[in-house]
Amino acid sequence: MLYDKLQLEKDEVVLKTVRKHWFVIVTELITVVFVAFLPITLITIIGSNLDVLKSAGITILLDGQLVAFLTSAWLLLSILAGFTIWTHYYLDLWIVTDRRIISVDQIHFFNRSVAIFRLERLQDIEYNINGFLPTFLNFGTISAQTAGHHEHNFRATGMPDPRGLQSAIQSAMDTRLRVLHIEADLSE
Amino acid sequence: MTPAPTPFNDVFSGNDFVLLFFYFLIGFYALFTAVLYYHWQTYSTDGKINFLTFVTYFAMTIPLVIALSAITIM
């Protein structure tokens, strides 16, 4: 499982696990379903209009066995495409712990990037909700900037409740800084 | 209507092409299933979702694979 691979620090607590908004996957899956049923729709239309086509001088020879084979193959490939989308959706996530943010980006099956940002190094967290549907369904883009030798920004689109996520990260950041200051004071 | 002769007529018949495509498809399906299984086993965060994903995946694909095999053999 993923948490074994990430090797959380001792006493590190996972505060939130965030995936993209459901609207993102639903739109992608609707497209796949539409594409999957395209040949069946086409065959049904042609089948019910064979007389019209014949009278127009167009002859279509349909080999039932071949049509069934190709339609089944098309359906199978569409289902595999649907599961690819589901896998990318589910395995692409943000894990907010009390010490860091772990951003797992599943780009495709053989392209995966994991970025870790320590909360005490975060500077700005910004969210952006742009458009009618994102406003209505409450999803948007969240981006953050980290301080360090190299300025580094990270950004995630289609995140649900970006306002809530921003405040959760902000409060985790404040708590982390407080803990670090207490630890520093005690060590002096 | 007689089908137009092609240079492959002596080597491959239409059924051979269907059979070849079927083998290719089954190979691809097996490979895809292995990759999918590996990813979910390695990178998932919830065992219950893993189980549901695999049940749905096999419930949707196995009947189609059986149908494809039956059509190819017939």
Interface residues (C-beta under 8 A of the other chain):
Chain A: M1 L2 Y3 K5 T17 T59 L61 Q65 L66 A68 F69 S72 A73 L75 L76 L77 I79 L80 F83 W86 T87 Y90 L91 L93 V104 Q106 F109 R112
Chain B: M1 G14 V18 F21 F22 L25 Y29 F32 V35 L36 H39 W40 T42 Y43 S44 T45 G47 I49 T53 Y57 M60 T61 L64 V65 A67 L68 I71 T72 M74
